[in-house]
C-alpha cells in the first residue's frame, strides 16, 4: 500500500489590525493529495493514500474612529476577514480488495503537533462603527478512484457551527459555506465510495439596533 497524504497538512492564518481605513485579513489552505497507484497491467496493487487536512483562521480588527461617512451618516470603513480551506483528495487505489484513499478534511482552526486540530474562528470587529464582514468556507476532499477492481474512496464530510463572527455598531455580514467531498468512482467490479455530508449552523445574536445579516450557502 502507498502512503497517506497526511504529512501534506496545511494551516493558514491571517491577522489584520487597521488604525485607519480598511482592515482586511485573508487566509487560504489546501491539503495535499494522497499518493496513488498508477501502474497498469503488471500486477501491481495498492490502496491510495488519504488526502491531507487543511485548516484556516483569520482575524481582522479596526479600532479607529470612522473618518469616512457614507450614505445616511453610516461609516463606510470596512473590516473584512475571509478564510477558506479545502482537504486534499484521496489517492487512486488499484487491484481487487484495495481502496481509493479517503478525502482529507478541512477545518476552521489550526493544526498542531501530531496533527491535532484546535478549533478557531473567522472574525471581524470594529469598535467604532465600521461595517464588518466575516466569511468562512470549507470543502471536503474527494475520494480516490478505484482502478482495476479497487473500491472508490469516501469523500470527506464537513460540519461547522458558529465558526464566523462579527462585532460592530454598524452593519455585520456573516457567511459560512460548507461542501462535502465527492465519492470516488471505480471500474473492474469494485464499489464506489460514499459522498461526504455537509452541515452548517450559524446562530446570531443582535446586541444592539445594528443590522446583522447571516448567510448560509
C-alpha positions in Angstrom: 0.0 0.0 0.0 1.1 3.5 -0.7 1.4 6.3 2.0 -1.1 8.8 3.1 -1.1 12.5 2.2 -1.3 13.3 5.9 2.1 15.0 6.1 0.8 17.4 3.5 -1.5 19.0 6.1 -1.8 22.8 5.6 -2.6 25.6 8.0 -3.1 29.2 7.0 -3.6 32.2 9.4 -4.1 35.9 8.7 -4.4 38.8 11.1 -5.0 42.5 10.2 -5.3 45.4 12.6 -6.1 48.7 11.0 -5.5 52.1 12.6 -7.4 53.8 9.7 -9.1 52.8 6.6 -10.0 49.2 5.8 -8.6 46.2 7.7 -8.6 43.0 5.5 -7.4 39.6 6.5 -7.5 36.7 4.0 -6.2 33.1 4.5 -6.4 30.0 2.4 -5.2 26.4 3.0 -5.2 23.3 0.8 -4.3 19.9 2.0 -2.1 17.8 -0.3 -3.5 14.9 -2.3 -2.9 11.3 -1.1 -0.4 9.2 -3.0 -1.8 6.9 -5.7 -1.1 3.7 -7.6 -0.9 4.3 -11.4 1.0 1.3 -12.7 -1.2 -0.8 -15.1 -1.1 -4.4 -16.5 1.8 -5.7 -14.4 0.0 -7.0 -11.3 1.0 -4.1 -9.0 -1.8 -3.4 -6.5 -2.2 -1.0 -3.6 -4.6 1.4 -1.8 -4.5 5.1 -2.3 -3.3 7.5 0.5 -5.7 9.7 2.5 -5.9 13.3 1.5 -4.2 15.9 3.7 -6.0 18.0 6.3 -6.4 21.8 5.7 -7.1 24.3 8.5 -7.6 28.1 8.4 -8.2 31.1 10.8 -8.5 34.8 10.1 -8.9 37.9 12.3 -9.4 41.5 11.2 -10.0 44.5 13.6 -10.2 48.2 13.2 -10.3 50.5 16.3 -10.0 53.8 14.6 -12.8 56.4 14.7 -14.8 56.4 11.4 -13.3 59.2 9.3 -15.3 58.4 6.2 -19.0 58.8 6.4 -21.3 57.4 3.7 -25.0 57.3 3.0 -27.2 58.3 5.9 -24.3 59.0 8.1 -23.1 55.4 8.2 -19.4 54.8 8.3 -18.0 53.2 5.1 -14.9 51.9 6.8 -14.7 48.1 6.3 -13.3 45.3 8.3 -13.1 42.0 6.3 -11.9 38.6 7.4 -12.0 35.7 4.9 -10.8 32.1 5.4 -11.1 29.1 3.1 -9.8 25.5 3.5 -10.0 22.5 1.2 -9.0 19.0 2.2 -6.8 17.0 -0.2 -8.1 14.4 -2.5 -7.6 10.7 -1.8 -5.1 8.8 -4.0 -6.0 6.2 -6.6 -6.1 2.6 -5.5 -5.5 -0.4 -7.8 -6.5 -4.0 -7.7 -9.1 -6.3 -6.1 -9.7 -5.7 -2.4 -7.8 -2.4 -2.5 -9.3 1.0 -1.9 -9.0 4.6 -3.2 -7.9 6.9 -0.4 -10.5 8.8 1.6 -10.7 12.6 1.1 -9.0 14.9 3.6 -11.0 17.0 6.0 -11.0 20.8 6.2 -11.4 22.8 9.5 -11.6 26.3 10.7 -8.8 26.2 13.3 -5.1 25.3 13.5 -3.1 22.0 13.2 -0.7 21.3 16.0 2.0 18.7 16.5 0.9 15.2 15.7 -2.0 16.5 13.6 -4.1 17.6 16.5 -6.7 20.2 15.4 -7.6 23.1 17.6 -10.8 25.0 16.9 -10.6 28.6 15.6 -12.7 31.3 14.1 -13.0 33.7 11.2 -13.7 37.0 13.0 -14.1 40.7 12.1 -14.7 43.6 14.5 -14.8 47.3 14.6 -15.0 49.3 17.9 -16.1 52.5 16.2 -19.0 51.6 13.9 -17.2 50.3 10.8 -19.0 47.7 8.6 -17.7 44.2 9.2 -17.7 41.1 7.0 -16.6 37.6 8.1 -16.7 34.7 5.7 -15.5 31.1 6.0 -15.6 28.2 3.5 -14.8 24.5 3.9 -14.5 21.9 1.3 -14.0 18.2 2.0 -11.6 16.3 -0.2 -12.8 13.9 -2.8 -12.4 10.1 -2.5 -9.8 8.5 -4.7 -10.6 6.4 -7.7 -10.7 2.6 -7.6 -8.8 1.2 -10.6 -8.9 -2.4 -11.8 -11.3 -3.7 -9.2 -10.4 -1.5 -6.3 -13.1 0.3 -4.3 -13.5 4.0 -4.6 -12.6 6.2 -1.6 -15.0 8.1 0.5 -15.5 11.9 0.2 -14.8 13.8 3.4 -17.8 15.0 5.4 -17.7 18.6 6.8 -19.6 20.1 9.7 -19.2 23.6 11.1 -21.1 25.5 13.9 -20.7 29.2 14.6 -17.2 29.5 13.2 -17.6 33.0 11.9 -18.3 36.1 14.0 -18.6 39.9 13.7 -19.0 42.7 16.1 -19.7 46.4 15.4 -22.5 49.0 15.8 -22.5 49.2 12.0 -23.5 46.6 9.5 -22.5 42.9 10.0 -22.4 40.3 7.2 -21.6 36.7 8.1 -21.2 33.8 5.7 -20.4 30.1 6.2 -20.1 27.8 3.2 -19.6 24.1 3.6 -19.3 21.4 0.9 -18.7 17.6 1.3 -16.3 15.7 -0.9 -17.3 13.7 -3.9 -17.3 9.9 -3.8 -14.5 8.0 -5.6 -15.5 6.1 -8.7 -14.4 2.6 -9.7 -14.0 0.2 -12.5 -13.5 -3.6 -12.7 -16.0 -4.6 -10.2 -15.2 -2.6 -7.1 -17.7 -0.5 -5.1 -17.9 3.3 -5.4 -17.1 5.3 -2.3 -19.5 7.3 -0.2 -20.1 11.0 -0.8 -19.3 13.3 2.1 -22.1 15.0 4.0 -22.1 18.7 4.8 -23.6 20.6 7.7 -23.5 24.3 8.6 -25.1 26.0 11.6 -24.9 29.7 12.4 -26.5 31.3 15.4 -26.7 35.1 15.5 -27.3 37.4 18.5 -28.2 41.0 17.9 -27.0 43.0 20.9 -27.9 46.5 19.5 -30.1 48.1 16.8 -27.4 47.4 14.2 -28.5 45.2 11.3 -27.0 41.6 11.3 -27.3 39.6 8.2 -26.3 35.9 8.4 -25.9 33.8 5.2 -25.8 30.0 4.9 -24.9 28.9 1.4 
